[in-house]
Amino acid sequence: VAELSPEESEDILFKEAWLTYFWRRALSLGIEVDIARQRLRFWIGRSAHSPSSHDAMEVEQGLTELRKLRIERRLWEASRSNQ
């Protein structure tokens, strides 16, 4: 496992927080509930340790999954319909 620079570590921590936020919102709005519950648990569990190069790959996969499932767009649509 390669050493990360402070900037890389900060970037990974930010992306983990972002993923946690999006999956929490998805769960609260009933979007992909089973996946959201599982991913939320996963990302919350990741927040307790120092980032590694392996974590960098996982956050990129996590962000790709959000895009493929269109979670961000679906959250936006759900928030617009609740106004």
C-alpha atoms as an extended CHARMM CRD file, in Angstrom:
* protein
*
        83  EXT
         1         1  VAL       CA              0.0000000000        0.0000000000        0.0000000000  PROA      1               0.0000000000
         2         2  ALA       CA              1.5270000000        3.2940000000       -1.1040000000  PROA      2               0.0000000000
         3         3  GLU       CA              1.9210000000        6.2940000000        1.1580000000  PROA      3               0.0000000000
         4         4  LEU       CA             -0.4420000000        9.1310000000        0.3630000000  PROA      4               0.0000000000
         5         5  SER       CA              0.3870000000       12.8060000000        0.4760000000  PROA      5               0.0000000000
         6         6  PRO       CA             -1.6170000000       14.9590000000        2.9010000000  PROA      6               0.0000000000
         7         7  GLU       CA             -3.5200000000       16.3840000000       -0.0920000000  PROA      7               0.0000000000
         8         8  GLU       CA             -4.4010000000       12.9200000000       -1.3910000000  PROA      8               0.0000000000
         9         9  SER       CA             -5.5460000000       11.8330000000        2.0720000000  PROA      9               0.0000000000
        10        10  GLU       CA             -7.6940000000       14.9480000000        2.3900000000  PROA      10              0.0000000000
        11        11  ASP       CA             -9.2200000000       14.3010000000       -1.0420000000  PROA      11              0.0000000000
        12        12  ILE       CA            -10.1260000000       10.7260000000       -0.0990000000  PROA      12              0.0000000000
        13        13  LEU       CA            -11.6430000000       11.8200000000        3.2230000000  PROA      13              0.0000000000
        14        14  PHE       CA            -13.7070000000       14.4530000000        1.4020000000  PROA      14              0.0000000000
        15        15  LYS       CA            -14.9650000000       11.9060000000       -1.1380000000  PROA      15              0.0000000000
        16        16  GLU       CA            -15.8110000000        9.4170000000        1.6310000000  PROA      16              0.0000000000
        17        17  ALA       CA            -17.8230000000       12.1580000000        3.3790000000  PROA      17              0.0000000000
        18        18  TRP       CA            -19.5080000000       13.0020000000        0.0490000000  PROA      18              0.0000000000
        19        19  LEU       CA            -20.4510000000        9.3610000000       -0.5290000000  PROA      19              0.0000000000
        20        20  THR       CA            -21.7610000000        9.0700000000        3.0310000000  PROA      20              0.0000000000
        21        21  TYR       CA            -23.8750000000       12.2040000000        2.5170000000  PROA      21              0.0000000000
        22        22  PHE       CA            -25.3560000000       11.0350000000       -0.7910000000  PROA      22              0.0000000000
        23        23  TRP       CA            -26.2070000000        7.5540000000        0.4620000000  PROA      23              0.0000000000
        24        24  ARG       CA            -27.7510000000        9.0070000000        3.6510000000  PROA      24              0.0000000000
        25        25  ARG       CA            -29.9170000000       11.3380000000        1.5350000000  PROA      25              0.0000000000
        26        26  ALA       CA            -30.8670000000        8.4780000000       -0.8010000000  PROA      26              0.0000000000
        27        27  LEU       CA            -31.9080000000        6.3300000000        2.1480000000  PROA      27              0.0000000000
        28        28  SER       CA            -33.9270000000        9.1450000000        3.7380000000  PROA      28              0.0000000000
        29        29  LEU       CA            -35.7530000000        9.7760000000        0.4360000000  PROA      29              0.0000000000
        30        30  GLY       CA            -36.3790000000        6.0900000000       -0.2830000000  PROA      30              0.0000000000
        31        31  ILE       CA            -34.0520000000        5.8820000000       -3.2990000000  PROA      31              0.0000000000
        32        32  GLU       CA            -32.4040000000        2.4590000000       -3.8140000000  PROA      32              0.0000000000
        33        33  VAL       CA            -33.0950000000        1.7160000000       -0.1480000000  PROA      33              0.0000000000
        34        34  ASP       CA            -31.3120000000       -1.6470000000        0.0970000000  PROA      34              0.0000000000
        35        35  ILE       CA            -28.2050000000       -0.4180000000       -1.7030000000  PROA      35              0.0000000000
        36        36  ALA       CA            -28.2760000000        2.9000000000        0.1610000000  PROA      36              0.0000000000
        37        37  ARG       CA            -28.4510000000        1.1850000000        3.5500000000  PROA      37              0.0000000000
        38        38  GLN       CA            -25.5410000000       -1.1070000000        2.6850000000  PROA      38              0.0000000000
        39        39  ARG       CA            -23.3820000000        1.6560000000        1.1890000000  PROA      39              0.0000000000
        40        40  LEU       CA            -24.1120000000        4.0440000000        4.0500000000  PROA      40              0.0000000000
        41        41  ARG       CA            -22.9510000000        1.4280000000        6.5610000000  PROA      41              0.0000000000
        42        42  PHE       CA            -19.8440000000        0.7930000000        4.4700000000  PROA      42              0.0000000000
        43        43  TRP       CA            -18.8300000000        4.4520000000        4.1320000000  PROA      43              0.0000000000
        44        44  ILE       CA            -19.5250000000        5.2640000000        7.7700000000  PROA      44              0.0000000000
        45        45  GLY       CA            -17.2740000000        2.3440000000        8.7000000000  PROA      45              0.0000000000
        46        46  ARG       CA            -14.4840000000        3.6880000000        6.4780000000  PROA      46              0.0000000000
        47        47  SER       CA            -14.3680000000        7.0400000000        8.2510000000  PROA      47              0.0000000000
        48        48  ALA       CA            -12.5780000000        5.6270000000       11.3120000000  PROA      48              0.0000000000
        49        49  HSD       CA             -9.1880000000        4.9970000000        9.6930000000  PROA      49              0.0000000000
        50        50  SER       CA             -6.4280000000        6.7870000000        7.7960000000  PROA      50              0.0000000000
        51        51  PRO       CA             -6.8470000000        6.6700000000        4.0090000000  PROA      51              0.0000000000
        52        52  SER       CA             -4.6810000000        4.4190000000        1.8410000000  PROA      52              0.0000000000
        53        53  SER       CA             -4.1780000000        3.9730000000       -1.8990000000  PROA      53              0.0000000000
        54        54  HSD       CA             -6.7290000000        1.1460000000       -1.7190000000  PROA      54              0.0000000000
        55        55  ASP       CA             -9.2600000000        3.6380000000       -0.3320000000  PROA      55              0.0000000000
        56        56  ALA       CA             -8.5610000000        5.9000000000       -3.3140000000  PROA      56              0.0000000000
        57        57  MET       CA             -9.7080000000        3.1120000000       -5.6350000000  PROA      57              0.0000000000
        58        58  GLU       CA            -12.7720000000        2.4110000000       -3.4860000000  PROA      58              0.0000000000
        59        59  VAL       CA            -13.9340000000        6.0270000000       -3.4640000000  PROA      59              0.0000000000
        60        60  GLU       CA            -13.5620000000        6.2350000000       -7.2440000000  PROA      60              0.0000000000
        61        61  GLN       CA            -15.6160000000        3.0390000000       -7.5910000000  PROA      61              0.0000000000
        62        62  GLY       CA            -18.1590000000        4.5050000000       -5.1680000000  PROA      62              0.0000000000
        63        63  LEU       CA            -18.4540000000        7.7040000000       -7.1900000000  PROA      63              0.0000000000
        64        64  THR       CA            -18.8200000000        5.6690000000      -10.3880000000  PROA      64              0.0000000000
        65        65  GLU       CA            -21.6220000000        3.6780000000       -8.7660000000  PROA      65              0.0000000000
        66        66  LEU       CA            -23.4220000000        6.9090000000       -7.7950000000  PROA      66              0.0000000000
        67        67  ARG       CA            -23.2150000000        8.0440000000      -11.4240000000  PROA      67              0.0000000000
        68        68  LYS       CA            -24.3710000000        4.7140000000      -12.8680000000  PROA      68              0.0000000000
        69        69  LEU       CA            -27.3820000000        4.6040000000      -10.5400000000  PROA      69              0.0000000000
        70        70  ARG       CA            -28.0420000000        8.3170000000      -11.2270000000  PROA      70              0.0000000000
        71        71  ILE       CA            -28.3110000000        8.9190000000       -7.4750000000  PROA      71              0.0000000000
        72        72  GLU       CA            -27.3730000000       12.6010000000       -7.6200000000  PROA      72              0.0000000000
        73        73  ARG       CA            -29.9900000000       13.3220000000      -10.3040000000  PROA      73              0.0000000000
        74        74  ARG       CA            -32.6440000000       11.2840000000       -8.5120000000  PROA      74              0.0000000000
        75        75  LEU       CA            -31.9500000000       13.1480000000       -5.2560000000  PROA      75              0.0000000000
        76        76  TRP       CA            -32.2830000000       16.4400000000       -7.1210000000  PROA      76              0.0000000000
        77        77  GLU       CA            -35.5780000000       15.3310000000       -8.6860000000  PROA      77              0.0000000000
        78        78  ALA       CA            -36.8930000000       14.1090000000       -5.3210000000  PROA      78              0.0000000000
        79        79  SER       CA            -35.9750000000       17.3850000000       -3.6140000000  PROA      79              0.0000000000
        80        80  ARG       CA            -37.6650000000       19.3890000000       -6.3890000000  PROA      80              0.0000000000
        81        81  SER       CA            -40.8750000000       17.3670000000       -6.1330000000  PROA      81              0.0000000000
        82        82  ASN       CA            -40.9980000000       17.8970000000       -2.3450000000  PROA      82              0.0000000000
        83        83  GLN       CA            -41.1930000000       21.6870000000       -2.6770000000  PROA      83              0.0000000000
